[in-house]
Amino acid sequence: MARAPCSPVAHISSLHSGSAMIIPVRCFTCGKVVGNKWEAYLGLLQAEYTEGDALDALGLKRYCCRRMLLSHVDLIEKLLNYAPLEK
């Protein structure tokens, strides 16, 4: 039984539960897992931590890993506005 192909946007839409994100799972440079720290990072920023203090609290010491969270632009909400092509 073959499955119907699914577009990436449709797949993201099906996974969207209000807290979906598109952040790399690992640091591009050293390979450390950083994808699981995004929600905690946002929570610390909401709790009035500075960016540097929040990254220190999460245990991100290397500048390559810190870059992954500091430079991330959360585009998931904008991507979900585009519906996949209906066939």
Secondary structure by P-SEA (a helix, b strand, c coil): cccccccaaaaaaaacccccccccccccccccccccaaaaaaaaaaacccaaaaaaaaccccaaaaaaaaacccccccccccccccc
